Amino acid sequence: MTSRERMMIALSNGRPDRLPCQVHGWMDFYLKNYLGGMDQWAAFEKFEMDIAIYVSPKYIYDEKDLAKWQVNETYIGLDSTGNKTFSIDITTPKGKLHSQLTRTEITGFRTEHLLKNERDFEVWNEFYPVPIAVDFTPIREAKDRLGERGIIRSHPFSPGQGSPWQSLCVQFGTEESIMLGMDQPDLLHHMLEGIVQKTLRVTEMWKGTPADMVEVGGGAGSCSVISPNFYREFGLPYDQRQNKLFHEAGLKVVNHFCGALMPMLDLVIESGADGLETMTPPGMGGDCDLRKASQLVGDKLFFIGGFDQNAGFEVGSPDVARKLVFECFEATRDHAGYICCPSDHFFRGDPANVQAFADACKECRY
């Protein structure tokens, strides 16, 4: 059985020849510091994993729209911890927007949100450029290179991450968005509607995409951050609409809830998603009981994740990594389609541990 066949069977909630395995993207820091600077393709090949490549379409914009959204990034200098800080200034016909970013050798993060108030949102909503066409060439090229060795994943067109609620939290702030839901729910719905409309306009152009799956959601939708009731009001209606269009484009949909998710299982099904990740275990700060989740909803959702990358990769050993793989396999084998994967990104760890992870997956046969 090819890796592609193996993974697609799992994504259809079936049982392939053996347990598929991937990582949730290779981080540049890990590739540089632990794998000699090789790229993601070489890293997957080195460990003989099933491959999941993340590729989104190329978007084509109207030059008139871009002219109304002038972005200027300026290097400010080093902050108190030695990380690089950048000022982002956006000029529109109705005023300026400003944010600030910090970049480390590992990742980047926003230290000042772009949107601070309703006025900022209205400016953003009017002038944020939306593509007028979609070019699938990057996906086709990746899929041709990939062949039968795995699958292609894409991200939605969304101004932050995979769903309206998550994107708003990225642009406006998580605490600020939650408080808006408490104090001004109509305004919050207005902002979410502005975001989802842009996503839907672009997703309508996704029909015919060569990708296999799209990743929606994000950690701000997990119950580490909001309650199931809050998600039902401010997350679910918008996720349902975009997930429906992704299905019409021929894609599997995986909801990415990094963090706590056990009280959200039925809501993920209601959203129309086909699968759920990252299945983060308690040791990584989540609440996932992989066995219980598999028994409860494994007939309706496939799972990706569940492997504790801290215990298995970063501070573990080959024996520990191997043990954790078998635990994940036994928890899901009777109830759910499953791809074994770290429960999110990892940045450190002996490559021998990663090899043990991949090798153990090959031994887990259905």
NUKOL-974267 format. One record per residue: x, y, z of N, C-alpha, C in turn. Coordinates in steps of 0.05 Angstrom, whole numbers, plus 5000, padded with zeros to 4 digits. Example, Ala and Ser with C-alpha at 12.3 -4.5 7.8 and 13.67 -1.06 7.14 Angstrom:
2
526448865156524649105156526449345156;525749555142527349795143525850015157;
END
This chain:
366
501749765000500050005000501850255000;501250444983502850694983502150875006;503851065012503351255034500751415028;500351485004497951634997495451475002;495451224993493151044998492751015028;494950975042494750925071493451165086;494451405079493451645092490551715084;489951675058487251735049485151545062;485951295066484151105079483651195108;485751285122485451385149483651635149;483951815129482252055128479351995121;478851755111476151665106475151485128;476551495151475851355175476051045172;477750955154478250675150480750575163;481450325158483850205170485650115147;487950245144489850165123491449925131;493649875117495349645124496649675151;497549915156498849975182498450265189;499450335212499050605223500550815206;499151005194500551225181501751415201;503951545193505251745211506251985195;506152215208507152465197508152635220;509252865214509653075234508053305225;507453485245505753715239507453945228;508753885205510454085193513254085206;515254115189518054125199518754415204;519554485228520354755235523154815225;523555045214526255125204528355095225;527655165250529655155272530654865275;528754675274529554395277531254295253;530354365229531754285205534654395206;534954645214537554765215539354655236;538254615260539954545283540254255289;538454085278538553805283538853635258;538153745235538253585210540053705189;541953865197543953965178542854155157;540554275161539454465142537954345119;537354085120535753965098532954085098;531554065075528854165073526853955082;524254035082522153855093521953595077;522453615051522253375034524353165043;526853265045529053095053528552975081;527453145099526953045127524952825127;522652845112520752625111522052375100;523752415079525052185066527052055085;528552215100530552115118529351915138;526951985149525751815169523751615157;523451625131521551445116518751455128;517851705131515051745141513151765117;510551755124508551835105508652145104;508352255080508952545077506352705077;506352925092504253115091505453385085;505053485061506253745053504153955054;504854185065502954405068503454605045;501454635027501654815005498954955000;498955214998496555364992496655474964;494455564953494555674926495955944925;496656024901497656294897495256474891;495056704904492856874900493457114882;491557184866491857404847489957634855;491157874857489658104867489358314846;487358474849486958714832488958934843;490559044825492459244833491159484846;488759544839487359764852486759704881;486159454887485759384915488359394931;490559304919493059304933494059594938;493359774919494160054923492760184947;490560074955489060184978489960045004;491859875003492859725026495859705025;497159935032500059955029501359875056;502959655055504159545079507159625079;507959725102510759805106511859675131;513859505129515059375152517759505158;518159585183520559725190521859585214;524459525211525959395233526559605254;525659555279525959745301528659695315;529259435320531659375335531259125352;533059085371532858855389531358935414;529658755423528258805448530058725472;528958735496530558685520531658405522;530458225507531457945507533157875482;533658075466535358035443533957945418;531257955418529757875394529158115376;528858065351528358275331525458365332;525158625332522458745333521958915308;519558885297518759025273516159175276;516059405263513559565263512259525236;509659465237508059425212506059655210;506359815189504560035185503059995159;500360015160498659975136497160235131;497460335106496160585098493860525080;491460635087489060595071487860875064;485960895046484761155040483261275064;482761125085481261235108482861225134;485461215131487161215155489060985156;490660995178492860795181492160595203;493260355200493160145220496060075227;496359985252499159935261499259685278;501359525275501859305293504859275296;505559095314508459045320508858745322;511158655311511858375312514558335324;514958105337517558025346518257755334;520657735324521557485312524057385327;523857125334526156985347527256785327;529356645334530356445316528556205314;526556185332524755965332522056035319;520956265325518356335314517956635315;515556725307514857005308512257035323;511857265335509357315349508657615350;506057665351505057945350505158065379;506458285381506558425407504658665408;503458735386501358935385499458855363;496858835370494958745351494258955331;493658875306493059065285490459225290;488459085301485859215305485459275335;484959525341484559595370481759675377;480059725357477359825363475559785338;473059865341471159825319471959985295;473060225298473860385276475960245259;477960125273480059975259478859745243;476959605255475759385241474359485215;472959705217471459795193473359875171;475659995178477660055158478759795146;479459615164480459355154478459215136;475959215144473859065130473359185102;473759445100473359575074475659545055;478159535066480459555048482259305047;481859115066483558875065483258735038;485358695023485158584996484158294996;482358244978481257974974481957894946;483057654942483857564915481457574895;482257614870480257604848480457344833;482657194837483056944824484956774840;484956514835486656324849488256164829;490756124834492655974817493555724833;492755484823493455244837496155124830;497755274815500355174805502155074828;502455224850504155124872503254854883;500654814884499554554894500054334873;499554394848499954194827502954104826;504754304828507554234828508354054851;507354124875507953964898506753684896;504353674886503053414883504453234862;505353354841506853204821509453094833;510853264849513253174862512752954883;510452984896509752794918508952524907;507452514886506552264876504952104896;505651854900504151674918505351674946;507151864952508551854978507051995000;504752114995503252245016501052425006;500352625022498052795017498853095017;497153265005497553555006495453675024;496353845042494553995060494654285052;492454435055492354715050491254865074;491655125075490455295095488355475081;486255545094484155725082485256005077;483856145060484356435058482956555082;484456645102483356765126485456945138;484757175147486757375156487857325183;488857085188490057015213490656725215;488556565216488956275216486456145204;485655905213483855745197480855795199;479955965217477056005220476556295229;474156405224473656685231474356755260;473456585279474056655307477056665312;478556465302481456465306482756705293;481856765269483056995255482557255270;480157295280479557535295481357555320;481757335334483457335357486357415350;487257325327489957405317490057705312;488057815300488158095292487258285314;485458205332484258385351485058315380;486058075384486757985411484757785422;485757585435483957375445482257475468;483457595488481957695511479957915502;480858085484479158305474476758185459;477157975444474957855429472957715447;473957585468472257455487470557675502;471757885510470358095524468258225506;468858245480466958355461464458175460;464957905461462657725461460957745485;462157825508460657865532459158125532;460458335523459358605525457858705500;458758635477457658725452457458495432;455758295437455658065420454858125391;453158325387452458395359454858505344;456558655357458958755344460858525337;461058335356462858105351461757955327;459157905325458057765302458657925276;458358185278458958355254461758315245;463658305263466458275256466957995244;465857795257466157525247464957495219;462757625215461457605188463257735167;464557955174466358085155468557905147;469657755166471757565161470857335144;468657205152467756965138466957035109;465857265104465057335077467457335058;469757425068472157425052473157145047;472956975068473756695064471956555044;469356595046467456465028467856554999;468356814995468856914968471156774955;473256724970475656594959475256294956;473956174976473455884975471755804951;469955984943468455924919470255884895;472655994895474555964873476355714877;475955574899477755344905476855084890;474555084878473554844865475554754844;476254494845478354394827481054384840;481354474865483954464878485154184878;487754154873489053894875489653804903;489253984923489753904951487853694960;488653554982487053344993485553425017;486653615032485353685058485953985065;484154105080484554375089484354375120;486054535132486154555161484754805171;482654775187481155005198481555015228;480355225240480455245269482955365279;483655305304486055405318485655395348;487755445362487655415391485755595405;485055825393483156015406480355895407;479855685392477255555392477055325412;479255255424479255025442478055115469;477254915485476154995511478255045532;480855065524482855185540482455485541;480955585521480755875518477855965521;475955835508473155915509471455675517;469055725525467255505533465855385508;464855145510463255035488460955215480;459655335500457355505493458255755478;460555865485461656095471462256015442;463455785438464055695411461555645395;459555535408457055485394455855735383;456155965397454956215387456856355368;459456365374461256535358463156385340;463256125342465055975325463555795306;461755635316460355425301458955525276;457255735277455855815253457655895229;459956015236461756095215463455865204;464255685222465655445213463955275196;461355245202459555085186459455185158;459255445154459055555127461555515111;463855555123466255525107466855225102;466355055122466854765118465154655096;462654745094460854655072462154715045;463254955042464455025016467054865011;468554815032470954645028470154365018;468054255029467053995019466254014990;464854234983464054264955466454284936;468754374947471154384931472654114930;471553914944472653644943474853594964;474853744986476953725006475853585032;477653435044477153355072477753595090;476353615112476753845130477653735157;479853825167480753755194480754005212;479453985234479254205254481654185272;483154405273485654415289485054555316;484454395336483954505363486354425380;488554585380490754525398489954625425;490254455445489254525472487154325481;485454415498483354235509481054205489;480053965485478053925465475853715472;476253575494474353355500471453455501;470753685513468053775514467053885486;468853895467468154015441467653805419;467853545426467753335405465153345389;462953365401460353375386460153635370;461353855380461254105365462854085339;465153945341466753905317465153755296;463653555304461953405285459853595273;458653755290456553945281457754145261;460254205263461554405245461854295217;461554035214461853915187464653825182;466453845201469253755197469253455195;471153355180471553065177473352945198;475153115209477053015228477853225248;479553135267480353305290483253265296;484653485300487353485310487553715331;489353725349491853585350491853355371;489553325384489153115404491353135426;491753385435493953445454493553305481;495553145490495253005515495753185539;494953105563495453275587498353355591;500253185584503053255587503953485570;502353545549503053775532501154015537;499453995559497754215565494854185555;494253965541491553925532489953745551;487753635541486153465558485353205544;486653145522485652925505486152655517;483952515520484052225526483452085499;485552005486485351905458483551665457;483751495476482051255476479051325480;478551505498475751575503474551725479;476151915468475252055444474651865421;476451675418476051475397473451315401;472951245425470451085431467951265427;468151515434465851695433465151775404;467151865389466451975363468251875340;469651655346471451545325470051435301;467451395303465951305279465151545261;465651785272464752025257467152215250;469352195264471652365259474152195258;475952265239478652155240480352335259;482552235268484352385286487152395275;488452625279491252655274492552775298;494752665308496152775331496252575354;496252685378496052525402498752445413;500952455397503552375407504852605422;505752555446507052755464509852805454;510253025439512853075427514953165448;513953275470515853345491517053095504;515252915513516252675526517652485506;516652485481517752295462520152385446;520252645439522352755423524352925439;523253135452524953345463526553255487;525353105505526753005529526652705531;525852575510525452285511527752125501;527151885493529151685483527751525462;529151375446527851195427525851005440;526550905463524650715477522050855485;522351105495519951255503518251315478;519551405457518051475433516551235422;517851005422516650755413514250685430;514550705456512350645475509950825470;510451085466508251265462506751215436;508151135415506851065390504850835394;505850625407504050395411501650465429;502050645448499750725464497650875447;498551045429496751185411495250985392;496750795382495550595364493450435378;494050335402492150175417489650335425;489950595430487750755438485750805415;486650785390484850855368484250625349;485650405350485550205329482750095324;481150075345478549945342476250135335;476750405335474550585333474950815313;477350895306477751135291479851105269;479451235247481651275228483651465241;486251405238488151545255490851565240;491951805241494751855232496351935256;498351785264499951845287501752085280;501852285298503152535292503752675319;505952815322506252985345503853165348;503253235373500853395378501153685370;503353755359503854015346506754035338;507754285334510454315326512454235348;514854155340517054115359519554245348;521354315366523654475358526254355367;526154155384528554025394528153725396;530353575398530053295403532053135386;533152935397534952755383533552625359;534752645335533552515312533152215316;534552095333534151805339531351765350;530351955365527651925376525551945354;526052125335524252155313524251895296;526651785292526851535277525351315291;525551295317524151085332521151125329;520151365329517351435324516451315298;517951385277517151295250517350985247;519350875259519650575257517450435272;516750545295514650415311511950415296;511350635282508850655267508750425246;510950365234510950145214510349875226;510849845252510349595266507349565274;505849785274503149785284501349715260;500549465258499049365235496149295243;494349375226491549315231490849035223;
END
